[in-house]
Amino acid sequence: MKQNDVIVIGSGISGLLSALALTREGKKVVILEKDSHIGGVCRSYDVNGYRVDTGPHAITRLENGPLKELMDKYFKITPQFIPFGKYHVRIGGEVKPFPWSINAWLTFGLIPMTDRLLLMRALFNALYLANAGKDYSNITLSEVLPDKISMTTRRFLDWLCYFMVGTSIEQAPISRFVDNKTHHSRSIPYVGKIYDLFMKEGATDQGYPKGGLQSIVNSILASFPKDHVEIKTNERVLKMDCSERVEGVITSEDSYDCDAVVYSGFSSNLPDLIEGLPAAYTQNLATIRRVRSLTIWLGLTKKIFTNYGSEMWVDADPYAWIVPTTNYDPTLAPRGNQLVGFGFTLPGEYDSSTIKKKAFQTIVDNIPDIEKHIDMIHYQELIPEKASWGINCGFGDVRTPIKNLYCVGTDTTKRSAGVNRAAYSVLNLLDVIRSDGNL
Ligand SMILES: Cc1cc2nc3c(=O)[nH]c(=O)nc-3n(C[C@H](O)[C@H](O)[C@H](O)COP(=O)(O)OP(=O)(O)OC[C@H]3O[C@@H](n4cnc5c(N)ncnc54)[C@H](O)[C@@H]3O)c2cc1C
């Protein structure tokens, strides 16, 4: 038994950011990780001379988002980010930049003109009603779509829902798209959104971390104050010792006393770790729906993707997002070769080998020449978000019914997505711990 200030369960980005913030605020922290590696689904590793990430990644909101806030405050070494470039849309073999502004939308030839006009009308109507206070949290995008839009347009919107919200157009609430509270002119949200629609050319504060995702993890590890953190891998937490408050944790290897626990695994797994949680709490956790993805990494003997930026494949089945990471950092592949991540969304139920074959086939169908240039192929089945934003789907919370037990991760806050959602959860954690008088 050892007395520690805080035990952090899990060494993904949310666990690591929590541990960094807490140690830099003077706490002694032990991180317990069940796997043999650190970083969860935010790391890189080597496959036959290529450095692959855990899925294709764009790190967003680098100018004023929550990750930036944590980096400014707690990182001693910050990763270098390379501008992410444009998002391109591929439909019917044609590739065009994503239409961020109204001007670009009006000339975006991959979608029929009548659909573009009908959608603009629906969008302005939704923005106007949202500004007037209409609650869009239980209305799906498909419910407000004009009846007559083409299948191509519907698939385009469905693609956006899967990659932004983690679920289909039939499940995605409109509030996710019209109610984001991130614009700088918060006092005039409607005018701010209209300004964005007419004037902006897309987000410019997105980047790819030089050296791969691992460089974010490495920066965190290098920023820990000496002697304040201990990281133990291959140590799964099996039970938490709780009465009204958390007293410690029991792992596959040992047991630990502590003043507080920060848990960054799946919130929906908490009932397996703690006995006697309130029924209403566990019932909500049971409604959380995880997002699932497949990534196919291809090492290519030739540079096939020459556009600077990524591609959204709307015709692909399953839907795909393509990021040629060596266009940002050529050192990720053997000299002269290209490394490309093809991220696919996955339905709830699927057979792994069938979906892999189908996904690979959609790559070949879109780029017939590609097969003869493949030097390396690597598959990953991962969970990008621990909670999707679908109607009737639950979310966890940083606070729990147990005193001094807190949760972080992408199923504990609804704001933003991916790494920035994880970072928001850590900012929430710090607020909550502070308000409990524990910091
Ligand atoms: C294919 C893919 C593409 C993505 N694209 C983007 C993108 O473009 N932009 C973006 O911002 N984000 C993206 N993401 C999302 C982002 O990577 C994740 O949301 C984020 O890394 C999740 O971090 P986390 O710490 O919350 O969870 P995780 O990384 O899942 O970490 C949880 C950790 O807890 C450990 N753990 C769980 N239970 C226990 C236990 N009982 N005992 C000990 N350890 C335990 C796990 O082993 C794991 O290491 C993507 C993710 C994927 C997979």
The ligand as an SDF file (V2000), in Angstrom:
LIG
                    3D

 53 58  0  0  0  0  0  0  0  0999 V2000
   -8.8950    6.7170  -36.2640 C   0  0  0  0  0  0  0  0  0  0  0  0
   -8.9010    7.9220  -35.3720 C   0  0  0  0  0  0  0  0  0  0  0  0
   -8.8840    9.1880  -35.9400 C   0  0  0  0  0  0  0  0  0  0  0  0
   -8.9190   10.3110  -35.1060 C   0  0  0  0  0  0  0  0  0  0  0  0
   -8.8540   11.5550  -35.6690 N   0  0  0  0  0  0  0  0  0  0  0  0
   -8.7800   12.6340  -34.8540 C   0  0  0  0  0  0  0  0  0  0  0  0
   -8.5770   13.9360  -35.3930 C   0  0  0  0  0  0  0  0  0  0  0  0
   -8.4410   14.1140  -36.5870 O   0  0  0  0  0  0  0  0  0  0  0  0
   -8.5110   14.9830  -34.5240 N   0  0  0  0  0  0  0  0  0  0  0  0
   -8.6280   14.8200  -33.1790 C   0  0  0  0  0  0  0  0  0  0  0  0
   -8.5390   15.8120  -32.4400 O   0  0  0  0  0  0  0  0  0  0  0  0
   -8.8430   13.6030  -32.6530 N   0  0  0  0  0  0  0  0  0  0  0  0
   -8.9210   12.5270  -33.4500 C   0  0  0  0  0  0  0  0  0  0  0  0
   -9.0980   11.2790  -32.9230 N   0  0  0  0  0  0  0  0  0  0  0  0
   -9.5510   11.1810  -31.5270 C   0  0  0  0  0  0  0  0  0  0  0  0
   -8.4950   11.2410  -30.4630 C   0  0  0  0  0  0  0  0  0  0  0  0
   -7.3360   10.5410  -30.8140 O   0  0  0  0  0  0  0  0  0  0  0  0
   -9.1290   10.6260  -29.1910 C   0  0  0  0  0  0  0  0  0  0  0  0
  -10.3910   11.1830  -28.9360 O   0  0  0  0  0  0  0  0  0  0  0  0
   -8.2880   10.8440  -27.9520 C   0  0  0  0  0  0  0  0  0  0  0  0
   -6.9530   10.4800  -28.2140 O   0  0  0  0  0  0  0  0  0  0  0  0
   -8.9070   10.0290  -26.7920 C   0  0  0  0  0  0  0  0  0  0  0  0
   -8.1010   10.1670  -25.6640 O   0  0  0  0  0  0  0  0  0  0  0  0
   -8.5570    9.5920  -24.2520 P   0  0  0  0  0  0  0  0  0  0  0  0
   -7.4260    9.7960  -23.3370 O   0  0  0  0  0  0  0  0  0  0  0  0
   -9.8580   10.1960  -23.8560 O   0  0  0  0  0  0  0  0  0  0  0  0
   -8.8570    8.0290  -24.4640 O   0  0  0  0  0  0  0  0  0  0  0  0
   -7.8720    6.8040  -24.7820 P   0  0  0  0  0  0  0  0  0  0  0  0
   -6.8190    7.1960  -25.7450 O   0  0  0  0  0  0  0  0  0  0  0  0
   -8.7760    5.6820  -25.1470 O   0  0  0  0  0  0  0  0  0  0  0  0
   -7.1450    6.5030  -23.3870 O   0  0  0  0  0  0  0  0  0  0  0  0
   -7.6900    5.7510  -22.3550 C   0  0  0  0  0  0  0  0  0  0  0  0
   -6.5680    4.9490  -21.7190 C   0  0  0  0  0  0  0  0  0  0  0  0
   -7.0370    4.3290  -20.5280 O   0  0  0  0  0  0  0  0  0  0  0  0
   -6.5230    3.0190  -20.4580 C   0  0  0  0  0  0  0  0  0  0  0  0
   -7.4110    2.2430  -19.5640 N   0  0  0  0  0  0  0  0  0  0  0  0
   -8.7410    2.0340  -19.7090 C   0  0  0  0  0  0  0  0  0  0  0  0
   -9.2210    1.2840  -18.6980 N   0  0  0  0  0  0  0  0  0  0  0  0
   -8.1750    1.0230  -17.8710 C   0  0  0  0  0  0  0  0  0  0  0  0
   -8.0370    0.2910  -16.6450 C   0  0  0  0  0  0  0  0  0  0  0  0
   -9.0750   -0.3250  -16.0640 N   0  0  0  0  0  0  0  0  0  0  0  0
   -6.8140    0.2470  -16.0510 N   0  0  0  0  0  0  0  0  0  0  0  0
   -5.7400    0.8690  -16.6200 C   0  0  0  0  0  0  0  0  0  0  0  0
   -5.8250    1.5540  -17.7880 N   0  0  0  0  0  0  0  0  0  0  0  0
   -7.0180    1.6380  -18.3950 C   0  0  0  0  0  0  0  0  0  0  0  0
   -6.5530    2.5440  -21.9140 C   0  0  0  0  0  0  0  0  0  0  0  0
   -5.7000    1.4370  -22.1230 O   0  0  0  0  0  0  0  0  0  0  0  0
   -6.0720    3.8160  -22.6330 C   0  0  0  0  0  0  0  0  0  0  0  0
   -4.6730    3.8670  -22.7420 O   0  0  0  0  0  0  0  0  0  0  0  0
   -9.0220   10.1520  -33.7090 C   0  0  0  0  0  0  0  0  0  0  0  0
   -8.9790    8.8710  -33.1440 C   0  0  0  0  0  0  0  0  0  0  0  0
   -8.9300    7.7620  -33.9680 C   0  0  0  0  0  0  0  0  0  0  0  0
   -8.8940    6.4050  -33.3440 C   0  0  0  0  0  0  0  0  0  0  0  0
  1  2  1  0
  2  3  1  0
  2 52  2  0
  3  4  2  0
  4  5  1  0
  4 50  1  0
  5  6  2  0
  6  7  1  0
  6 13  1  0
  7  8  2  0
  7  9  1  0
  9 10  1  0
 10 11  2  0
 10 12  1  0
 12 13  2  0
 13 14  1  0
 14 15  1  0
 14 50  1  0
 15 16  1  0
 16 17  1  0
 16 18  1  0
 18 19  1  0
 18 20  1  0
 20 21  1  0
 20 22  1  0
 22 23  1  0
 23 24  1  0
 24 25  2  0
 24 26  1  0
 24 27  1  0
 27 28  1  0
 28 29  2  0
 28 30  1  0
 28 31  1  0
 31 32  1  0
 32 33  1  0
 33 34  1  0
 33 48  1  0
 34 35  1  0
 35 36  1  0
 35 46  1  0
 36 37  1  0
 36 45  1  0
 37 38  2  0
 38 39  1  0
 39 40  1  0
 39 45  2  0
 40 41  1  0
 40 42  2  0
 42 43  1  0
 43 44  2  0
 44 45  1  0
 46 47  1  0
 46 48  1  0
 48 49  1  0
 50 51  2  0
 51 52  1  0
 52 53  1  0
M  END
$$$$
